[in-house]
Amino acid sequence: MKKLILLITITIFSWIGWWVGEHMGIMTAYVISFIGSLFGVYVGVRINQEYLS
């Protein structure tokens, strides 16, 4: 279950980052998507610690 939560949060935040950055260019979208992925990892780990442990 923990890996599934991580997959979902990484995907969602990465997509949001790409959506925000795509208006400024492909490289900006890539960088913001990467930052979104890192934030998704953080959120996923916090969800696992707070609610699934």
C-alpha positions in Angstrom: 0.0 0.0 0.0 2.9 2.4 0.8 4.3 2.1 -2.7 0.9 2.7 -4.3 0.5 5.9 -2.2 3.9 7.1 -3.3 3.2 6.3 -7.0 -0.1 8.2 -6.8 1.3 11.3 -5.1 4.4 11.4 -7.3 2.2 11.2 -10.4 -0.3 13.8 -9.3 2.3 16.4 -8.2 4.5 15.8 -11.2 1.5 16.3 -13.5 0.5 19.5 -11.7 4.1 20.7 -12.0 4.2 20.0 -15.7 0.8 21.7 -16.2 2.0 24.8 -14.5 5.3 24.9 -16.3 4.2 24.1 -19.8 3.0 27.6 -20.4 6.6 28.9 -20.0 8.5 26.3 -22.1 9.5 22.7 -22.2 12.5 23.0 -20.0 10.6 25.0 -17.4 7.9 22.3 -17.4 10.5 19.6 -16.9 12.1 21.4 -14.0 8.8 22.2 -12.3 7.6 18.7 -12.9 10.8 17.3 -11.2 10.2 19.6 -8.2 6.6 18.4 -8.1 7.8 14.9 -8.1 10.0 15.6 -5.1 7.1 17.2 -3.3 5.0 14.2 -4.2 7.6 11.9 -2.5 7.4 14.1 0.6 3.6 14.1 0.7 3.5 10.4 0.1 5.9 9.6 2.9 4.0 11.9 5.3 0.7 10.1 4.4 2.4 6.8 5.0 3.8 7.9 8.4 0.7 9.7 9.7 -2.2 7.4 8.4 -0.8 4.0 7.5 1.7 3.2 10.3 
